[in-house]
Amino acid sequence: MEELGEPLLTVEEAASRLNTGVRFPRRLIAERRIAYVKVGRHVRIPAAALAAYIDSATVSPVQAATRRR
């Protein structure tokens, strides 16, 4: 579970960190692809959950095979 004192981000703050519009994090929430917290009627995304999503979505570069002549 999340630590107490961990920052909770608004959807707008999460979108800013992802450099996207607010529709993208809202879609992640609707599709249950990212953890979130309901505070009354407000939705907050734990900073650790956003970092975990970014880590899981990161694609490592592949070294190109050298061509033989």
C-alpha positions, 0 to 999 in steps of 0.5 A: 500500500502507499506510504502516508505522506506520499504525494497524490496528484490531480489528473491535471498534474499527472497529465502535465508530468506525462506531457499529455492532455487530461484525457489520457490519464482519465482514460488510464483510470477508466481502463484501470491501467493505473492505480488511483485514489478516490477522495470523495468525488475527486480522483487522485493518482499516487506519484508512485503509481504514475512512476510505476506506469511510466516504468512499465511503459518504457521501451528500451532501445534495440541495437541495430544489427550491423549490415555485412557487405 
